[in-house]
Amino acid sequence: MRLVDDEVLRRALGLAGHYRVETRTAIRHGVSVEDGIVAQMRRGRHDLVVLGVRAHAGEALSFGGVAAEVIAQSTGSVMLIAG
């Protein structure tokens, strides 16, 4: 999984650099994805998190548990980008 994490971060940093956006990355182990995202938002006093999501089939529109928990726990804005 580490190689996948590194590749995702490398691509994100490349995109941010292209647009001259200051970017820092963090990988947390031993904590759920949603708790890690929310903890990092609080730790860094970030007011926006952008999540890549996929719509899940069902009667109600859903983007999954991670997105739902980040939205529920976040004190900042959450932008979902479906791809």
C-alpha positions in Angstrom: 0.0 0.0 0.0 2.9 2.3 0.6 3.8 2.5 -3.1 0.2 3.4 -3.9 0.2 6.1 -1.2 3.5 7.5 -2.5 2.2 7.6 -6.1 -1.0 9.4 -5.2 0.9 12.0 -3.2 3.5 12.4 -6.0 0.7 13.1 -8.5 -1.1 15.5 -6.1 2.1 17.4 -5.5 2.8 17.6 -9.2 -0.6 19.0 -9.9 -0.3 21.5 -7.0 3.1 22.6 -8.2 1.8 23.1 -11.7 -0.7 25.6 -10.3 1.8 27.0 -7.8 -0.3 26.0 -4.8 1.6 25.5 -1.5 1.1 21.9 -0.5 2.1 19.6 2.4 1.3 15.9 2.6 0.8 13.6 5.5 0.2 9.8 5.8 -1.2 8.5 9.1 -1.1 4.8 10.0 -3.0 3.1 12.9 -6.1 5.3 12.6 -9.2 5.1 10.4 -9.1 7.1 7.2 -11.9 9.4 8.2 -10.4 10.0 11.7 -7.0 10.7 10.2 -8.4 13.3 7.8 -10.5 15.1 10.4 -7.5 15.0 12.9 -5.2 16.5 10.2 -7.8 19.2 9.4 -7.9 20.2 13.1 -4.1 19.9 13.7 -3.4 22.1 10.7 -6.3 24.4 11.2 -7.4 23.7 7.6 -10.8 25.0 6.5 -11.2 22.9 3.4 -10.6 19.2 2.5 -11.2 17.9 -1.0 -12.1 14.2 -1.3 -12.2 12.1 -4.5 -15.3 9.9 -4.3 -17.5 7.5 -6.2 -21.3 7.4 -6.0 -22.6 4.2 -4.4 -25.8 2.6 -5.8 -28.9 2.8 -3.7 -32.1 4.7 -3.1 -30.4 7.7 -1.6 -27.3 9.4 -3.0 -24.2 8.1 -1.1 -20.5 8.7 -1.5 -19.5 6.1 1.1 -18.8 6.0 4.8 -15.5 7.9 4.7 -17.0 10.9 3.0 -20.1 10.8 5.3 -17.9 10.6 8.4 -15.6 13.4 7.3 -18.6 15.6 6.6 -20.2 14.8 9.9 -17.0 15.4 12.0 -15.5 18.3 10.0 -15.7 21.9 11.3 -14.6 23.1 7.9 -15.8 22.7 4.3 -15.7 19.4 2.5 -15.6 19.3 -1.3 -16.5 16.0 -3.0 -15.2 15.4 -6.5 -16.7 12.4 -8.2 -14.8 10.7 -10.9 
